[in-house]
Amino acid sequence: MKILKRCFNISIVIICIIGFNQIPIFSQEEITRPNTFVSVCTDTITLFDTAYISHDEHSLVLKPDSGIIETAYRDTSSVLQLIEISPDNKWAIIISMPAEIDDGRMETTYQLIDLCNRKMVNDELKTVVKDFVPGNDMFFLSESTRIYLIYYSSYFDYYGIELISERGQTVP
């Protein structure tokens, strides 16, 4: 009986070594990444002076110079926290958490908000940047007049993409 036990252990080691040597490994340099994400603003949307989370914690609210309050993003099933606004006031990062907490852990997701068009753009960014994981942590990095979104990718590392917000007649 001892001999069978030892043979079994040795065969597992051999299978593991052979199995792991056969896994194809590709280089991350082979994956091409776009270097910009462009958002086209409509002329009808006014710029804002102040941004904050509403008292019910379900909305990201913008207050333009005119004083009329606008909702940039609303999710009644979540509690929102404003993390950061880009230096050019055209992008915001918020954290979204479930409003109803069950027993156990609570998931938080990061959302990129296009303040010019008043919408969340995580899904649009995912179609442009294949290794972008909607909900993973992100932050802004500014360099002179450029704004970069630094995001945690599916390759377990941080990457950046330049965010560009242009004025135009229509939203694509």
C-alpha positions as CSV (number, residue, x, y, z in Angstrom):
1,M,0.0,0.0,0.0
2,K,2.9,2.4,0.7
3,I,4.3,1.9,-2.8
4,L,1.0,2.8,-4.5
5,K,0.8,6.0,-2.4
6,R,4.3,7.1,-3.4
7,C,3.7,6.3,-7.1
8,F,0.5,8.3,-7.1
9,N,2.2,11.4,-5.6
10,I,5.0,11.2,-8.2
11,S,2.6,10.9,-11.1
12,I,0.8,14.1,-10.0
13,V,4.0,16.0,-9.9
14,I,4.9,14.8,-13.4
15,I,1.4,15.8,-14.7
16,C,1.7,19.2,-13.1
17,I,5.1,19.9,-14.6
18,I,4.0,18.7,-18.1
19,G,0.7,20.6,-17.9
20,F,2.2,23.9,-16.8
21,N,4.9,23.8,-19.5
22,Q,2.3,23.5,-22.2
23,I,0.4,26.7,-21.3
24,P,0.9,29.3,-24.1
25,I,2.2,32.6,-22.8
26,F,1.9,35.8,-24.8
27,S,3.6,39.1,-24.2
28,Q,1.6,42.1,-23.2
29,E,3.6,44.2,-25.7
30,E,1.8,42.3,-28.5
31,I,-1.5,43.8,-27.4
32,T,-2.1,47.2,-29.0
33,R,-3.8,49.9,-26.9
34,P,-5.4,53.1,-28.1
35,N,-3.8,56.1,-26.6
36,T,-6.9,58.4,-26.5
37,F,-10.6,58.3,-25.7
38,V,-12.5,61.2,-27.3
39,S,-15.9,62.5,-26.1
40,V,-17.7,65.1,-28.3
41,C,-19.8,67.6,-26.3
42,T,-22.9,69.2,-27.7
43,D,-23.2,73.0,-27.7
44,T,-26.4,72.9,-25.8
45,I,-24.9,71.6,-22.6
46,T,-23.6,74.3,-20.2
47,L,-20.4,74.1,-18.3
48,F,-20.7,73.8,-14.5
49,D,-19.1,75.6,-11.5
50,T,-19.7,73.1,-8.7
51,A,-20.1,69.3,-8.6
52,Y,-21.3,67.2,-5.6
53,I,-23.3,64.1,-4.6
54,S,-26.9,64.8,-3.7
55,H,-28.2,64.5,-0.2
56,D,-29.9,61.1,-0.9
57,E,-26.5,59.9,-2.3
58,H,-28.0,58.6,-5.5
59,S,-27.0,61.4,-7.9
60,L,-24.0,63.3,-9.1
61,V,-25.2,66.9,-9.3
62,L,-23.7,69.8,-11.3
63,K,-24.4,73.5,-10.5
64,P,-23.6,75.8,-13.4
65,D,-23.0,79.5,-13.1
66,S,-26.7,80.1,-13.8
67,G,-27.5,78.3,-10.6
68,I,-29.9,75.8,-12.1
69,I,-29.0,72.4,-10.7
70,E,-28.5,69.5,-13.3
71,T,-28.1,65.8,-12.6
72,A,-25.1,64.3,-14.5
73,Y,-25.6,60.7,-13.3
74,R,-28.2,59.0,-11.2
75,D,-28.5,55.5,-9.9
76,T,-31.2,54.9,-7.3
77,S,-30.0,51.3,-6.6
78,S,-26.6,52.6,-5.4
79,V,-25.0,54.9,-3.0
80,L,-22.5,57.2,-4.8
81,Q,-19.3,58.9,-3.6
82,L,-17.4,61.5,-5.5
83,I,-13.8,60.6,-5.7
84,E,-12.2,63.0,-8.1
85,I,-13.0,65.6,-10.8
86,S,-10.5,66.2,-13.6
87,P,-8.6,69.5,-13.6
88,D,-10.4,70.6,-16.8
89,N,-13.8,69.9,-15.1
90,K,-14.9,67.5,-17.9
91,W,-14.6,64.1,-16.2
92,A,-15.4,62.7,-12.8
93,I,-14.7,59.4,-11.0
94,I,-17.3,58.2,-8.6
95,I,-17.6,55.0,-6.5
96,S,-20.9,53.1,-6.6
97,M,-22.0,50.8,-3.8
98,P,-25.2,48.9,-3.4
99,A,-27.9,50.9,-1.5
100,E,-29.3,47.8,0.1
101,I,-26.6,45.9,2.0
102,D,-27.0,42.1,2.4
103,D,-25.1,40.0,4.9
104,G,-21.4,39.8,3.9
105,R,-19.1,42.0,1.9
106,M,-20.2,45.0,-0.2
107,E,-18.8,45.5,-3.7
108,T,-17.7,49.0,-4.8
109,T,-17.2,49.9,-8.4
110,Y,-15.5,52.8,-10.0
111,Q,-17.4,54.8,-12.6
112,L,-16.0,57.3,-15.1
113,I,-18.5,60.1,-15.8
114,D,-18.4,62.3,-18.8
115,L,-19.5,65.6,-17.3
116,C,-19.9,67.3,-20.7
117,N,-22.4,64.7,-21.9
118,R,-23.8,63.9,-18.5
119,K,-23.3,60.1,-18.7
120,M,-21.3,57.2,-17.4
121,V,-18.8,55.9,-20.1
122,N,-17.4,52.7,-18.6
123,D,-19.0,50.5,-21.2
124,E,-17.9,52.8,-24.1
125,L,-14.4,52.8,-22.7
126,K,-14.4,49.0,-22.6
127,T,-15.2,48.8,-26.3
128,V,-12.2,51.0,-27.1
129,V,-9.7,49.6,-24.5
130,K,-9.9,45.8,-24.5
131,D,-8.0,45.4,-21.2
132,F,-10.2,48.0,-19.3
133,V,-12.3,46.3,-16.7
134,P,-15.4,48.4,-15.8
135,G,-15.5,48.9,-12.1
136,N,-11.8,48.5,-11.3
137,D,-10.0,51.4,-9.6
138,M,-8.9,54.4,-11.6
139,F,-7.6,57.9,-11.1
140,F,-6.6,61.0,-13.1
141,L,-3.1,62.1,-13.9
142,S,-2.6,65.5,-15.5
143,E,0.4,66.6,-17.4
144,S,0.4,70.2,-18.6
145,T,-2.9,70.5,-20.6
146,R,-3.5,66.7,-21.0
147,I,-5.7,64.6,-18.7
148,Y,-5.0,60.8,-18.4
149,L,-7.2,58.2,-16.9
150,I,-5.0,55.6,-15.1
151,Y,-6.9,52.3,-14.7
152,Y,-6.2,48.9,-13.3
153,S,-6.3,46.5,-16.2
154,S,-7.2,42.9,-16.7
155,Y,-3.4,42.2,-16.8
156,F,-3.2,43.2,-13.1
157,D,-1.2,46.4,-13.8
158,Y,-1.9,50.1,-14.2
159,Y,-2.2,51.6,-17.7
160,G,-3.2,55.1,-18.9
161,I,-5.3,56.6,-21.7
162,E,-5.6,60.3,-22.6
163,L,-9.1,61.7,-22.1
164,I,-10.1,64.3,-24.7
165,S,-13.4,66.2,-24.6
166,E,-14.1,68.3,-27.7
167,R,-16.9,70.8,-28.4
168,G,-19.0,69.8,-31.4
169,Q,-22.5,69.8,-32.8
170,T,-23.5,66.2,-32.2
171,V,-22.7,63.4,-29.8
172,P,-21.5,60.3,-31.7
